[in-house]
Amino acid sequence: MRGRNVFLLVLIGAMSLLAWRNWAVFSEQKTLSLFFTEVTVPFGMTLLILMAALVVIYFLYTVGLETAALLEVKRYARELLSARKLADEAEASRFSELKKWLEGELAALKAHSSAGLEAKLQALLERIDQAEHELREDIEKAGNTLAAYIGELEDQLTGQDKHPPPPR
């Protein structure tokens, strides 16, 4: 329960307890002036009836506000649902358009002469073979150079080096 409703229930309970404890005072007959006439009524009962009428009016106002809020939430939910459906339909149409475009592009690629693709593939394979051959030659040259350096170092370490060191 909301704090406001609890407060109102406590206030109504306190007013009821006050009326019950002072019922004799509330039921005393008094003369009330209504500007053009005078009426003899229990003044406390009149005030209690006015207070009860205000409580009923407040309750009806609150119910009206809650009803209006619920109707507005329902309207927003309907609008949101229709917007979601529209977005889903738009997305589905975009996907179908993309599918059609991709199918067209694939068909266009298949329609190109396969001989042209074969020639490009053959040229690419030749370039790969040439690069592989050049790489093997470079590796062989690097291996020979490394073997020569290792041989020179070995000769220097064993003392079999017949060449004097270069002058500095």
Secondary structure, DSSP 8 states (H G I E B T S, - for coil): --HHHHHHHHHHHHHHHHHHHTHHHHT-EEEEE-SS-EEEEEHHHHHHHHHHHHHHHHHHHHHHHHHHHHHHHHHHHHHHHHHHHHHHHHHHHHHHHHHHHHHHHHHHHHHS-HHHHHHHHHHHHHHHHHHHHHHHHHHHHHHHHHHHHHHHHHHHHHT---S-----
